[in-house]
Amino acid sequence: MPAPRIASLVPSATEMCFALGLGEQLVAVTHECDYPEGVQRLPQLTRSVIEPGLAPAEIDRAVRERTARGESLYELNRELLASLDVDLIVTQAVCAVCAVSYEQVCELAADLPRRPRVLSQDPRLLGEVLDDANDLAEIAGVADRGPALRDALAARIAAVRAAVEGRPRPRVAALEWLDPPYCSGHWVPEMIAAAGGEDVLSDPGERSRQLGLEEVAAAQPDAVIVMPCGLYCEEAAREMESHLDELEGIGATRIFAVDAASSFSRPGPRLADGVELLGHLLHPDAVDAPSELAFSAPAAR
């Protein structure tokens, strides 16, 4: 049976494909797929309809307005996808802000000559992210690779959990956006728990939600982790610095900005990196900092 030709419509699926050794079968990705190195050379099937260069509050407003009208945040190049003769399209339906809508993808796939299979990966919990490795591997014809990858990632997370076992658990406020403030959700509370902390704003599997900083302060966090969805560490650090007076008013003794796009926003293999980083931030004497994952603390004032 020939190896399937795969199109990925979400960065986490692209990263999962490469982690499973399926990189050579990927024939197209999204405009946001930027890992591993070189993936940007593949044909890009999407573009964002949100105007570039907007401030965070303007981005939030534009997203709210389009989703309220039932409009997509992305445009899909249907002609390009049709020309690539794919066998499998990997997408997601867990977040309307993160990818082309699942319904739109299914409708398009049904009209393509090869009628490609559509796999929607929609995890809400950390274990479900790991299980997605098994599902993708099986459908792509490399079923033996899924459990191996899942076990390797789970072992890394378990190693952090063991390293912080029995230590005091700092109260953590994870913020997915600052203007306006949103708390993180989905798998992030479990990542914090595995790293030896307690998420004081969300429970595992809950969606992120908008909230006021007074609610954050009332939760009495020991640490605030700034992880703006889709932003890298340098961008997150700028957001942290621009809202530093407000963040310091929360009362936490530690404030960090992290590389959310790499290891918190995307439900893929690099969530294990995120757990390791959180373990280091919360318990620096017990967990080493990941060598390739950046974080930032506020500049001295």
Phi and psi in degrees as a GROMACS rama.xvg file:
@    title "Ramachandran Plot"
@    xaxis  label "Phi"
@    yaxis  label "Psi"
@TYPE xy
-66.184  150.123  PRO-2
-65.6713  135.993  ALA-3
-69.4561  146.108  PRO-4
-87.7308  127.22  ARG-5
-116.56  135.015  ILE-6
-113.399  130.113  ALA-7
-107.234  129.718  SER-8
-111.223  18.4349  LEU-9
-154.301  134.762  VAL-10
-57.2619  -36.444  PRO-11
-62.5667  -35.8671  SER-12
-69.1155  -37.6929  ALA-13
-59.8328  -45.5349  THR-14
-66.4869  -36.7087  GLU-15
-66.1857  -39.1566  MET-16
-59.093  -47.1378  CYS-17
-65.9525  -38.8532  PHE-18
-63.6258  -27.1503  ALA-19
-90.7278  4.21429  LEU-20
76.7006  25.1868  GLY-21
-105.168  14.2486  LEU-22
-57.4316  -37.5453  GLY-23
-71.6015  -16.8513  GLU-24
-90.2487  -11.1275  GLN-25
-74.2278  124.502  LEU-26
-111.112  -10.3137  VAL-27
-163.633  150.848  ALA-28
-138.547  -167.665  VAL-29
-99.8344  170.276  THR-30
-68.7894  -15.0197  HIS-31
-95.6316  -6.94584  GLU-32
-74.8037  116.846  CYS-33
-136.768  12.7843  ASP-34
-145.41  137.696  TYR-35
-76.567  176.861  PRO-36
-55.7634  135.755  GLU-37
98.1332  -13.98  GLY-38
-66.1303  -23.4491  VAL-39
-65.366  -14.3493  GLN-40
-76.5448  -14.8749  ARG-41
-74.0203  154.176  LEU-42
-56.5461  139.393  PRO-43
-106.286  125.531  GLN-44
-91.9257  -11.9889  LEU-45
-130.581  164.706  THR-46
-148.834  152.151  ARG-47
-81.8872  143.199  SER-48
-95.5994  -2.3767  VAL-49
-78.3316  128.964  ILE-50
-59.0963  131.381  GLU-51
-69.4283  156.371  PRO-52
84.5718  6.97484  GLY-53
-74.9386  150.57  LEU-54
-71.9831  158.792  ALA-55
-52.2347  -42.8048  PRO-56
-65.113  -35.7198  ALA-57
-70.2472  -37.4741  GLU-58
-61.3965  -47.3487  ILE-59
-58.6695  -43.8049  ASP-60
-65.574  -42.6313  ARG-61
-64.3354  -40.5046  ALA-62
-64.9451  -45.1029  VAL-63
-61.0324  -43.6477  ARG-64
-64.9365  -43.8755  GLU-65
-70.0162  -42.3747  ARG-66
-68.0285  -33.3706  THR-67
-65.0367  -30.8356  ALA-68
-86.1323  -1.02837  ARG-69
75.9328  21.3109  GLY-70
-97.0095  147.401  GLU-71
-75.8344  152.875  SER-72
-90.4013  -2.73285  LEU-73
-134.15  150.413  TYR-74
-108.363  135.241  GLU-75
-105.648  130.468  LEU-76
-80.391  91.3389  ASN-77
-65.3702  -39.7077  ARG-78
-63.591  -42.855  GLU-79
-63.7264  -45.6264  LEU-80
-60.3367  -42.3558  LEU-81
-62.591  -33.5878  ALA-82
-76.865  -14.8488  SER-83
-89.0822  -9.53083  LEU-84
56.0515  51.6576  ASP-85
-83.5173  155.697  VAL-86
-102.319  -23.7883  ASP-87
-143.086  130.981  LEU-88
-115.579  125.973  ILE-89
-108.198  126.028  VAL-90
-143.407  -162.935  THR-91
-152.17  158.746  GLN-92
-129.432  6.42128  ALA-93
-73.2406  -24.9456  VAL-94
-141.501  117.544  CYS-95
-68.2314  -17.7845  ALA-96
-85.6954  -13.8839  VAL-97
-101.041  -11.4525  CYS-98
-166.157  169.439  ALA-99
-57.2177  143.107  VAL-100
-62.6234  143.903  SER-101
-60.4376  -41.2718  TYR-102
-61.999  -41.4059  GLU-103
-63.1081  -40.8475  GLN-104
-65.3133  -43.4888  VAL-105
-63.045  -41.6302  CYS-106
-61.9883  -43.4354  GLU-107
-66.2225  -44.0022  LEU-108
-59.6851  -36.4899  ALA-109
-66.5326  -22.1222  ALA-110
-93.5932  -8.96955  ASP-111
-80.6179  146.706  LEU-112
-55.9227  -39.2647  PRO-113
-85.8264  -4.98902  ARG-114
45.5417  62.71  ARG-115
-61.8779  150.065  PRO-116
-73.6254  142.98  ARG-117
-112.256  120.198  VAL-118
-107.792  118.899  LEU-119
-102.717  119.149  SER-120
-101.707  113.69  GLN-121
-129.316  57.6102  ASP-122
-74.1901  147.78  PRO-123
-117.278  -22.5188  ARG-124
-116.385  158.708  LEU-125
-61.7719  -40.9742  LEU-126
-63.1457  -33.0432  GLY-127
-68.9948  -33.9406  GLU-128
-61.3632  -46.0245  VAL-129
-64.3655  -38.9873  LEU-130
-64.4311  -26.8898  ASP-131
-60.2598  -26.3673  ASP-132
-62.1992  -41.2237  ALA-133
-64.6265  -44.949  ASN-134
-63.7835  -46.8135  ASP-135
-65.6554  -41.9758  LEU-136
-61.9825  -41.8378  ALA-137
-65.2687  -46.2905  GLU-138
-66.8696  -32.4377  ILE-139
-83.125  0.364015  ALA-140
85.8349  16.5381  GLY-141
-128.447  54.397  VAL-142
-57.1746  -30.4923  ALA-143
-69.3651  -21.1859  ASP-144
-79.6103  -25.2026  ARG-145
-61.9123  -55.3687  GLY-146
-59.6413  -34.7807  PRO-147
-64.0578  -44.4285  ALA-148
-67.9414  -44.7081  LEU-149
-58.49  -45.4073  ARG-150
-65.3664  -37.7432  ASP-151
-65.3688  -43.1294  ALA-152
-67.3101  -43.2728  LEU-153
-62.5201  -35.1714  ALA-154
-66.7948  -38.2979  ALA-155
-65.2083  -41.9344  ARG-156
-66.0922  -41.1095  ILE-157
-63.907  -33.8213  ALA-158
-64.9969  -38.6162  ALA-159
-66.8994  -44.6691  VAL-160
-58.935  -41.0241  ARG-161
-68.4548  -36.0094  ALA-162
-67.222  -28.1654  ALA-163
-104.932  3.96252  VAL-164
-56.3128  131.765  GLU-165
83.5063  -3.61855  GLY-166
-86.3659  156.489  ARG-167
-56.5739  141.423  PRO-168
-103.798  106.544  ARG-169
-60.7751  144.833  PRO-170
-82.0595  127.568  ARG-171
-121.886  132.257  VAL-172
-109.045  112.075  ALA-173
-99.4886  121.838  ALA-174
-112.145  119.705  LEU-175
-84.9419  -15.6624  GLU-176
-159.99  152.054  TRP-177
-113.115  -23.9894  LEU-178
-135.4  88.5751  ASP-179
-81.4964  166.256  PRO-180
-70.2753  137.731  PRO-181
-130.992  141.555  TYR-182
-87.8958  154.29  CYS-183
-75.9763  162.006  SER-184
-147.466  -149.455  GLY-185
54.5791  -116.461  HIS-186
-87.2314  -12.1551  TRP-187
-62.2541  -43.6643  VAL-188
-56.5636  -35.937  PRO-189
-69.7214  -35.7228  GLU-190
-62.5671  -42.6658  MET-191
-63.9959  -42.4192  ILE-192
-62.9495  -43.5639  ALA-193
-63.2105  -28.4372  ALA-194
-87.6367  4.96423  ALA-195
89.4008  26.1333  GLY-196
-124.601  179.573  GLY-197
-129.184  118.03  GLU-198
-73.5057  119.973  ASP-199
-97.5078  2.2326  VAL-200
-116.684  -23.4337  LEU-201
-139.422  155.63  SER-202
-105.941  155.897  ASP-203
-54.4524  134.698  PRO-204
88.1222  -13.3741  GLY-205
-72.9927  149.484  GLU-206
-72.437  153.107  ARG-207
-63.9178  154.752  SER-208
-147.922  154.012  ARG-209
-76.78  144.268  GLN-210
-154.406  167.321  LEU-211
-94.0231  154.138  GLY-212
-65.6914  -21.601  LEU-213
-66.2278  -32.9011  GLU-214
-68.7608  -38.8658  GLU-215
-62.333  -46.2449  VAL-216
-62.8797  -38.9931  ALA-217
-64.0913  -25.3332  ALA-218
-75.6731  -8.6728  ALA-219
53.5893  57.412  GLN-220
-73.5063  148.073  PRO-221
-83.9167  -29.6294  ASP-222
-136.979  141.297  ALA-223
-114.409  125.514  VAL-224
-110.294  115.272  ILE-225
-89.9977  112.608  VAL-226
-133.534  68.2267  MET-227
-60.0175  128.033  PRO-228
-56.2307  124.954  CYS-229
83.1958  -2.9889  GLY-230
-99.2425  148.537  LEU-231
-88.9587  175.322  TYR-232
-60.3671  -44.0072  CYS-233
-60.8904  -41.8089  GLU-234
-68.254  -41.768  GLU-235
-63.4681  -37.6709  ALA-236
-65.5276  -38.2903  ALA-237
-63.4148  -41.3138  ARG-238
-63.669  -42.2871  GLU-239
-59.2436  -47.7178  MET-240
-65.5187  -36.1273  GLU-241
-72.4037  -18.7705  SER-242
-117.178  23.3651  HIS-243
-65.1348  -38.2053  LEU-244
-59.4412  -43.6535  ASP-245
-65.6902  -42.1761  GLU-246
-66.7099  -41.4366  LEU-247
-66.1928  -28.2535  GLU-248
-67.9885  -15.1239  GLY-249
-67.4195  -30.6119  ILE-250
101.744  1.09428  GLY-251
-71.1741  148.201  ALA-252
-86.2061  -15.3542  THR-253
-133.452  135.033  ARG-254
-132.505  131.575  ILE-255
-136.725  148.178  PHE-256
-109.736  137.913  ALA-257
-126.06  167.922  VAL-258
-81.1978  83.4914  ASP-259
-67.9785  -40.8912  ALA-260
-59.9688  -35.8597  ALA-261
-78.4293  -43.3092  SER-262
-136.973  17.2443  SER-263
-137.11  -44.3286  PHE-264
-73.6325  -38.0435  SER-265
-92.0501  122.114  ARG-266
-80.0632  71.4428  PRO-267
-134.502  -163.745  GLY-268
-60.2724  -27.835  PRO-269
-79.1403  2.62869  ARG-270
-62.4169  -28.6252  LEU-271
-62.5396  -38.0645  ALA-272
-60.9289  -41.6936  ASP-273
-62.7607  -40.1321  GLY-274
-62.7039  -42.7569  VAL-275
-62.3615  -40.8719  GLU-276
-65.5168  -45.7964  LEU-277
-59.4155  -40.3544  LEU-278
-58.381  -40.5702  GLY-279
-69.9705  -41.4456  HIS-280
-66.2194  -37.3178  LEU-281
-86.4288  -30.3196  LEU-282
-139.342  69.8923  HIS-283
-62.3725  -24.8833  PRO-284
-84.3776  -4.73214  ASP-285
-112.035  -27.1263  ALA-286
-129.317  126.597  VAL-287
-71.3754  152.099  ASP-288
-71.3365  134.555  ALA-289
-58.4361  137.717  PRO-290
-69.6885  -25.824  SER-291
-115.935  16.0909  GLU-292
-122.903  120.882  LEU-293
-86.4781  155.215  ALA-294
-150.027  166.725  PHE-295
-145.532  141.26  SER-296
-108.419  159.501  ALA-297
-59.1668  144.366  PRO-298
-66.5893  147.141  ALA-299
-62.6607  138.74  ALA-300
